[in-house]
Amino acid sequence: MTKLPQLKPKEVVIALKRLGFEHKRTTGSHARFIHSADKSRKVTVPMYRYPLPKPTLKSILNQAKITLEELLENL
């Protein structure tokens, strides 16, 4: 696995939508996405104005069950 890049939440959201995730709700500053085909793939993305911390990005990848390469291909 390559080094995790610094990505803004909006970039991650664009990639998730291209991968088949749909926005379901927003609570405070956290947006919730659920995959349209596999309802067990649920992702919470904090909508900060600054780039996501690397542990948070890693958690998003784990929740979505995707690799970093898949995310980067869909930016």
A tleap script that builds the chain and sets N, CA, C and O, in Angstrom:
source leaprc.protein.ff14SB
mol = sequence {
  NMET THR LYS LEU PRO GLN LEU LYS PRO LYS
  GLU VAL VAL ILE ALA LEU LYS ARG LEU GLY
  PHE GLU HIE LYS ARG THR THR GLY SER HIE
  ALA ARG PHE ILE HIE SER ALA ASP LYS SER
  ARG LYS VAL THR VAL PRO MET TYR ARG TYR
  PRO LEU PRO LYS PRO THR LEU LYS SER ILE
  LEU ASN GLN ALA LYS ILE THR LEU GLU GLU
  LEU LEU GLU ASN CLEU
}
set mol.1.N position { 0.848 -1.181 0.000 }
set mol.1.CA position { 0.000 0.000 0.000 }
set mol.1.C position { 0.890 1.240 0.000 }
set mol.1.O position { 1.893 1.301 0.711 }
set mol.2.N position { 0.510 2.214 -0.800 }
set mol.2.CA position { 1.278 3.443 -0.864 }
set mol.2.C position { 0.924 4.343 0.309 }
set mol.2.O position { 0.004 4.053 1.074 }
set mol.3.N position { 1.660 5.429 0.440 }
set mol.3.CA position { 1.369 6.381 1.505 }
set mol.3.C position { -0.006 7.000 1.293 }
set mol.3.O position { -0.432 7.240 0.163 }
set mol.4.N position { -0.679 7.250 2.387 }
set mol.4.CA position { -1.996 7.885 2.302 }
set mol.4.C position { -1.835 9.359 1.943 }
set mol.4.O position { -1.085 10.076 2.607 }
set mol.5.N position { -2.524 9.819 0.908 }
set mol.5.CA position { -2.439 11.234 0.539 }
set mol.5.C position { -3.332 12.083 1.433 }
set mol.5.O position { -4.181 11.563 2.157 }
set mol.6.N position { -3.132 13.372 1.375 }
set mol.6.CA position { -4.018 14.282 2.086 }
set mol.6.C position { -5.165 14.628 1.147 }
set mol.6.O position { -4.968 15.255 0.107 }
set mol.7.N position { -6.351 14.215 1.528 }
set mol.7.CA position { -7.534 14.460 0.716 }
set mol.7.C position { -8.565 15.241 1.512 }
set mol.7.O position { -8.721 15.045 2.717 }
set mol.8.N position { -9.257 16.119 0.828 }
set mol.8.CA position { -10.342 16.855 1.464 }
set mol.8.C position { -11.596 15.978 1.446 }
set mol.8.O position { -11.744 15.120 0.576 }
set mol.9.N position { -12.488 16.191 2.398 }
set mol.9.CA position { -13.709 15.381 2.462 }
set mol.9.C position { -14.522 15.399 1.174 }
set mol.9.O position { -15.085 14.373 0.792 }
set mol.10.N position { -14.595 16.545 0.496 }
set mol.10.CA position { -15.374 16.633 -0.738 }
set mol.10.C position { -14.799 15.717 -1.817 }
set mol.10.O position { -15.550 15.148 -2.609 }
set mol.11.N position { -13.467 15.569 -1.853 }
set mol.11.CA position { -12.836 14.671 -2.817 }
set mol.11.C position { -13.201 13.219 -2.520 }
set mol.11.O position { -13.476 12.438 -3.431 }
set mol.12.N position { -13.202 12.870 -1.242 }
set mol.12.CA position { -13.552 11.511 -0.838 }
set mol.12.C position { -15.019 11.221 -1.175 }
set mol.12.O position { -15.343 10.124 -1.631 }
set mol.13.N position { -15.890 12.182 -0.958 }
set mol.13.CA position { -17.313 12.015 -1.252 }
set mol.13.C position { -17.519 11.783 -2.746 }
set mol.13.O position { -18.314 10.924 -3.127 }
set mol.14.N position { -16.829 12.519 -3.588 }
set mol.14.CA position { -16.948 12.344 -5.042 }
set mol.14.C position { -16.552 10.917 -5.431 }
set mol.14.O position { -17.246 10.268 -6.213 }
set mol.15.N position { -15.445 10.439 -4.887 }
set mol.15.CA position { -14.986 9.083 -5.195 }
set mol.15.C position { -15.978 8.036 -4.692 }
set mol.15.O position { -16.251 7.060 -5.390 }
set mol.16.N position { -16.516 8.229 -3.494 }
set mol.16.CA position { -17.479 7.271 -2.952 }
set mol.16.C position { -18.739 7.200 -3.816 }
set mol.16.O position { -19.271 6.116 -4.058 }
set mol.17.N position { -19.207 8.345 -4.274 }
set mol.17.CA position { -20.396 8.358 -5.124 }
set mol.17.C position { -20.134 7.635 -6.440 }
set mol.17.O position { -21.010 6.937 -6.950 }
set mol.18.N position { -18.941 7.796 -6.988 }
set mol.18.CA position { -18.589 7.103 -8.230 }
set mol.18.C position { -18.473 5.595 -8.010 }
set mol.18.O position { -18.640 4.811 -8.944 }
set mol.19.N position { -18.187 5.197 -6.772 }
set mol.19.CA position { -18.066 3.778 -6.443 }
set mol.19.C position { -19.408 3.147 -6.060 }
set mol.19.O position { -19.465 1.963 -5.727 }
set mol.20.N position { -20.481 3.931 -6.107 }
set mol.20.CA position { -21.809 3.372 -5.868 }
set mol.20.C position { -22.397 3.674 -4.507 }
set mol.20.O position { -23.415 3.084 -4.144 }
set mol.21.N position { -21.801 4.562 -3.745 }
set mol.21.CA position { -22.348 4.927 -2.441 }
set mol.21.C position { -23.335 6.077 -2.616 }
set mol.21.O position { -23.152 6.949 -3.466 }
set mol.22.N position { -24.386 6.062 -1.794 }
set mol.22.CA position { -25.411 7.107 -1.831 }
set mol.22.C position { -25.453 7.824 -0.489 }
set mol.22.O position { -25.316 7.203 0.565 }
set mol.23.N position { -25.641 9.134 -0.541 }
set mol.23.CA position { -25.758 9.925 0.676 }
set mol.23.C position { -27.115 9.637 1.313 }
set mol.23.O position { -28.152 9.768 0.662 }
set mol.24.N position { -27.107 9.243 2.586 }
set mol.24.CA position { -28.357 8.931 3.272 }
set mol.24.C position { -28.774 10.011 4.251 }
set mol.24.O position { -29.948 10.380 4.305 }
set mol.25.N position { -27.822 10.527 5.031 }
set mol.25.CA position { -28.182 11.564 6.001 }
set mol.25.C position { -26.929 12.292 6.444 }
set mol.25.O position { -25.809 11.823 6.244 }
set mol.26.N position { -27.144 13.450 7.051 }
set mol.26.CA position { -26.065 14.214 7.655 }
set mol.26.C position { -26.493 14.567 9.069 }
set mol.26.O position { -27.584 15.091 9.295 }
set mol.27.N position { -25.614 14.269 10.011 }
set mol.27.CA position { -25.848 14.610 11.408 }
set mol.27.C position { -24.691 15.487 11.851 }
set mol.27.O position { -23.551 15.030 11.932 }
set mol.28.N position { -24.984 16.737 12.135 }
set mol.28.CA position { -23.910 17.660 12.491 }
set mol.28.C position { -22.996 17.848 11.302 }
set mol.28.O position { -23.435 18.286 10.238 }
set mol.29.N position { -21.717 17.517 11.476 }
set mol.29.CA position { -20.762 17.663 10.383 }
set mol.29.C position { -20.326 16.311 9.824 }
set mol.29.O position { -19.282 16.217 9.178 }
set mol.30.N position { -21.118 15.260 10.066 }
set mol.30.CA position { -20.781 13.929 9.586 }
set mol.30.C position { -21.831 13.449 8.589 }
set mol.30.O position { -23.021 13.396 8.896 }
set mol.31.N position { -21.366 13.099 7.385 }
set mol.31.CA position { -22.260 12.599 6.341 }
set mol.31.C position { -22.185 11.080 6.321 }
set mol.31.O position { -21.107 10.503 6.458 }
set mol.32.N position { -23.324 10.439 6.151 }
set mol.32.CA position { -23.415 8.980 6.149 }
set mol.32.C position { -23.733 8.504 4.740 }
set mol.32.O position { -24.668 8.994 4.108 }
set mol.33.N position { -22.946 7.540 4.249 }
set mol.33.CA position { -23.122 6.981 2.916 }
set mol.33.C position { -23.320 5.478 3.023 }
set mol.33.O position { -22.680 4.814 3.838 }
set mol.34.N position { -24.218 4.941 2.185 }
set mol.34.CA position { -24.486 3.507 2.141 }
set mol.34.C position { -24.381 3.062 0.691 }
set mol.34.O position { -24.890 3.731 -0.209 }
set mol.35.N position { -23.715 1.926 0.465 }
set mol.35.CA position { -23.544 1.399 -0.894 }
set mol.35.C position { -24.900 0.944 -1.430 }
set mol.35.O position { -25.681 0.316 -0.716 }
set mol.36.N position { -25.168 1.265 -2.682 }
set mol.36.CA position { -26.488 0.970 -3.252 }
set mol.36.C position { -26.730 -0.532 -3.445 }
set mol.36.O position { -27.873 -0.977 -3.340 }
set mol.37.N position { -25.691 -1.321 -3.723 }
set mol.37.CA position { -25.867 -2.757 -3.952 }
set mol.37.C position { -25.642 -3.591 -2.692 }
set mol.37.O position { -26.309 -4.607 -2.494 }
set mol.38.N position { -24.712 -3.169 -1.847 }
set mol.38.CA position { -24.361 -3.922 -0.644 }
set mol.38.C position { -24.630 -3.040 0.575 }
set mol.38.O position { -23.789 -2.227 0.958 }
set mol.39.N position { -25.799 -3.207 1.176 }
set mol.39.CA position { -26.220 -2.331 2.279 }
set mol.39.C position { -25.349 -2.461 3.524 }
set mol.39.O position { -25.448 -1.626 4.423 }
set mol.40.N position { -24.494 -3.487 3.604 }
set mol.40.CA position { -23.623 -3.634 4.770 }
set mol.40.C position { -22.412 -2.706 4.698 }
set mol.40.O position { -21.698 -2.543 5.688 }
set mol.41.N position { -22.177 -2.101 3.544 }
set mol.41.CA position { -21.053 -1.168 3.385 }
set mol.41.C position { -21.526 0.251 3.706 }
set mol.41.O position { -22.080 0.945 2.854 }
set mol.42.N position { -21.293 0.662 4.954 }
set mol.42.CA position { -21.722 1.977 5.435 }
set mol.42.C position { -20.488 2.789 5.810 }
set mol.42.O position { -19.566 2.280 6.448 }
set mol.43.N position { -20.482 4.050 5.407 }
set mol.43.CA position { -19.321 4.909 5.629 }
set mol.43.C position { -19.765 6.229 6.220 }
set mol.43.O position { -20.750 6.820 5.778 }
set mol.44.N position { -19.030 6.690 7.225 }
set mol.44.CA position { -19.256 8.009 7.799 }
set mol.44.C position { -18.067 8.891 7.445 }
set mol.44.O position { -16.919 8.540 7.717 }
set mol.45.N position { -18.350 10.039 6.835 }
set mol.45.CA position { -17.286 10.970 6.432 }
set mol.45.C position { -17.477 12.277 7.185 }
set mol.45.O position { -18.516 12.921 7.042 }
set mol.46.N position { -16.480 12.688 7.996 }
set mol.46.CA position { -16.576 13.991 8.652 }
set mol.46.C position { -16.323 15.092 7.617 }
set mol.46.O position { -15.323 15.057 6.899 }
set mol.47.N position { -17.211 16.042 7.548 }
set mol.47.CA position { -17.136 17.091 6.528 }
set mol.47.C position { -16.398 18.319 7.054 }
set mol.47.O position { -16.989 19.377 7.270 }
set mol.48.N position { -15.104 18.153 7.251 }
set mol.48.CA position { -14.248 19.245 7.716 }
set mol.48.C position { -13.861 20.136 6.545 }
set mol.48.O position { -14.017 19.754 5.385 }
set mol.49.N position { -13.359 21.318 6.855 }
set mol.49.CA position { -12.893 22.229 5.817 }
set mol.49.C position { -11.435 21.984 5.457 }
set mol.49.O position { -10.932 22.534 4.478 }
set mol.50.N position { -10.771 21.173 6.234 }
set mol.50.CA position { -9.351 20.898 6.019 }
set mol.50.C position { -9.177 19.427 5.636 }
set mol.50.O position { -10.104 18.637 5.816 }
set mol.51.N position { -8.009 19.043 5.112 }
set mol.51.CA position { -7.812 17.640 4.717 }
set mol.51.C position { -8.031 16.675 5.881 }
set mol.51.O position { -7.775 16.995 7.041 }
set mol.52.N position { -8.510 15.493 5.533 }
set mol.52.CA position { -8.783 14.476 6.544 }
set mol.52.C position { -7.488 13.953 7.150 }
set mol.52.O position { -6.514 13.748 6.427 }
set mol.53.N position { -7.458 13.736 8.450 }
set mol.53.CA position { -6.289 13.097 9.066 }
set mol.53.C position { -6.118 11.684 8.482 }
set mol.53.O position { -7.094 11.032 8.112 }
set mol.54.N position { -4.879 11.233 8.410 }
set mol.54.CA position { -4.607 9.927 7.803 }
set mol.54.C position { -5.328 8.773 8.495 }
set mol.54.O position { -5.838 7.893 7.802 }
set mol.55.N position { -5.397 8.731 9.840 }
set mol.55.CA position { -6.162 7.637 10.461 }
set mol.55.C position { -7.649 7.659 10.092 }
set mol.55.O position { -8.277 6.606 9.982 }
set mol.56.N position { -8.203 8.845 9.903 }
set mol.56.CA position { -9.606 8.962 9.504 }
set mol.56.C position { -9.798 8.442 8.084 }
set mol.56.O position { -10.767 7.734 7.810 }
set mol.57.N position { -8.883 8.786 7.180 }
set mol.57.CA position { -8.962 8.294 5.811 }
set mol.57.C position { -8.837 6.774 5.783 }
set mol.57.O position { -9.546 6.109 5.028 }
set mol.58.N position { -7.954 6.227 6.587 }
set mol.58.CA position { -7.791 4.777 6.661 }
set mol.58.C position { -9.081 4.121 7.169 }
set mol.58.O position { -9.475 3.064 6.674 }
set mol.59.N position { -9.730 4.737 8.141 }
set mol.59.CA position { -10.988 4.224 8.661 }
set mol.59.C position { -12.079 4.254 7.597 }
set mol.59.O position { -12.880 3.324 7.508 }
set mol.60.N position { -12.117 5.298 6.800 }
set mol.60.CA position { -13.103 5.405 5.721 }
set mol.60.C position { -12.890 4.281 4.708 }
set mol.60.O position { -13.853 3.667 4.249 }
set mol.61.N position { -11.641 4.013 4.361 }
set mol.61.CA position { -11.333 2.929 3.424 }
set mol.61.C position { -11.780 1.582 3.982 }
set mol.61.O position { -12.328 0.753 3.256 }
set mol.62.N position { -11.545 1.368 5.273 }
set mol.62.CA position { -11.949 0.110 5.906 }
set mol.62.C position { -13.465 -0.030 5.950 }
set mol.62.O position { -13.996 -1.108 5.681 }
set mol.63.N position { -14.166 1.050 6.286 }
set mol.63.CA position { -15.632 1.011 6.344 }
set mol.63.C position { -16.229 0.728 4.969 }
set mol.63.O position { -17.197 -0.023 4.848 }
set mol.64.N position { -15.647 1.335 3.936 }
set mol.64.CA position { -16.165 1.181 2.577 }
set mol.64.C position { -15.734 -0.133 1.929 }
set mol.64.O position { -16.267 -0.528 0.892 }
set mol.65.N position { -14.762 -0.809 2.553 }
set mol.65.CA position { -14.213 -2.061 2.020 }
set mol.65.C position { -13.634 -1.854 0.625 }
set mol.65.O position { -13.886 -2.635 -0.293 }
set mol.66.N position { -12.844 -0.774 0.485 }
set mol.66.CA position { -12.161 -0.483 -0.771 }
set mol.66.C position { -10.686 -0.239 -0.484 }
set mol.66.O position { -10.291 -0.011 0.660 }
set mol.67.N position { -9.886 -0.291 -1.534 }
set mol.67.CA position { -8.461 -0.024 -1.391 }
set mol.67.C position { -8.189 1.445 -1.716 }
set mol.67.O position { -9.026 2.142 -2.291 }
set mol.68.N position { -7.003 1.889 -1.334 }
set mol.68.CA position { -6.601 3.257 -1.642 }
set mol.68.C position { -6.562 3.473 -3.150 }
set mol.68.O position { -6.945 4.536 -3.639 }
set mol.69.N position { -6.106 2.474 -3.879 }
set mol.69.CA position { -6.017 2.583 -5.332 }
set mol.69.C position { -7.396 2.774 -5.971 }
set mol.69.O position { -7.550 3.562 -6.904 }
set mol.70.N position { -8.395 2.048 -5.463 }
set mol.70.CA position { -9.757 2.210 -5.959 }
set mol.70.C position { -10.268 3.627 -5.702 }
set mol.70.O position { -10.911 4.231 -6.560 }
set mol.71.N position { -9.977 4.140 -4.528 }
set mol.71.CA position { -10.414 5.496 -4.188 }
set mol.71.C position { -9.752 6.512 -5.105 }
set mol.71.O position { -10.418 7.399 -5.638 }
set mol.72.N position { -8.445 6.384 -5.290 }
set mol.72.CA position { -7.706 7.349 -6.115 }
set mol.72.C position { -8.116 7.290 -7.586 }
set mol.72.O position { -8.120 8.314 -8.269 }
set mol.73.N position { -8.462 6.094 -8.078 }
set mol.73.CA position { -8.901 5.961 -9.478 }
set mol.73.C position { -10.213 6.706 -9.720 }
set mol.73.O position { -10.487 7.131 -10.843 }
set mol.74.N position { -11.010 6.864 -8.690 }
set mol.74.CA position { -12.329 7.485 -8.842 }
set mol.74.C position { -12.379 8.947 -8.421 }
set mol.74.O position { -13.467 9.507 -8.287 }
set mol.75.N position { -11.254 9.563 -8.215 }
set mol.75.CA position { -11.234 10.999 -7.878 }
set mol.75.C position { -11.514 11.835 -9.092 }
set mol.75.O position { -11.539 13.062 -9.003 }
savepdb mol mol.pdb
quit
